[in-house]
Amino acid sequence: MTTTTPNYLIIGGGLEGLAIAWSLADRGETDILVVERDTLCSGMTGKSSGVVRAHYGTPSLAAMSWYGVQVFERATELFDDDMAFQQCGYVVGVAENNVEPLDKNVAMMQGLGVDVEMIGHDKMAELWPGLHLDDFAAFAYEPRGGRGEAYMAGMAYGAAARRRGVKIRQSTRVTELLRKEGGAVYGARLSNGDEIHSSTVILATGPWAPQLTAPLGFDLDVKAQRAQLVLIDQGVPTPVVPVLSDLAGLSYVCREPNGELLVGNSDHQAPEYIDPDNYINRADENTFEKIVTKMGHRLPDMPDPRVTSSYVGAYDVTPDYNPIIGPSPVDGLFLATGFSGHGFKISPAVGKLVADLVTDGTTTLPNVDPNDFRYSRFAENDLLLSQHPYEGAGEMR
């Protein structure tokens, strides 16, 4: 058995873990080890739809997303890699029942400095020609939103972190968190019997986090919620259009770089939970039928539409669909999990927030209250919920 002793041990080499590693290194911390059980970004990072938006009903999350937009805009400068960010814009369209919360959420976001505005049907028709708009009552437009690639963002963070001295070990599976008798976590045991000892262990393993925390004696309520995505070819390549969050039809639609459309579900009233290590990686027939029907309604003039493929990921969801970022109930272990579908767009802010908290105990992120993401909020029945929720859209907003 060999023992390694970094100052910071980050378990999980996905986007969040690598963003945290880079952010720590950016503060001058270099004795950092990231361990990944497979290859970097091989878990749910690669299943992300890559939407960039700041449209949320909780100020802290909106502020974190807005911070993320500004980092993605500077990606080439910061990381020597554009992270495949395409600033095509982002639009939320709502029916009459959700106009009031849309107005209030836009006002809240504008108060945080987010570049967002209400637009009318004429402007929306210019932004996305051919879209059926009659059942929309109002739109909110973020011209600086758009699409990125979570895998490429994670790899850019990883490469930049390595250049700053961070060590990364792939194919390195953690089987157990090490804890002093009745005391603090002090490291991890690997599948080959080796140990890594560290005064600060950061757990960033998404839906796999509860497997490691269960033996420590506290409940980490993070479940893997099935997320099905379908790719549609209209028959001709889709021109560059904004990402659409369709809260009238409860779906979201993104243009892929090849001109196809990626369509996902925004209705989370009846979630389906899966084993993140054992699930069928394609959409089911019911989902195909729903998405084909919705897209036929929203884009009635597609010349020769066909489904080209599908895949399935898993949101690591918490009871309030917001992340846990902060100390665990056991000293020495810091949690960064439960991102509930928000992880890509807030990853730059997650990295900074975690780095700030583990080094200073507070953060300089503007308009972000770290207390919002504390583990204890669930036991305290003080959930982090949208101030102005959308009817039918669940708590993903």
Order of alpha helices (4+ residues) and beta strands (2+ residues): beta-beta-alpha-beta-beta-alpha-alpha-beta-alpha-beta-alpha-beta-beta-alpha-beta-beta-beta-beta-beta-alpha-beta-beta-beta-beta-alpha-beta-beta-beta-alpha
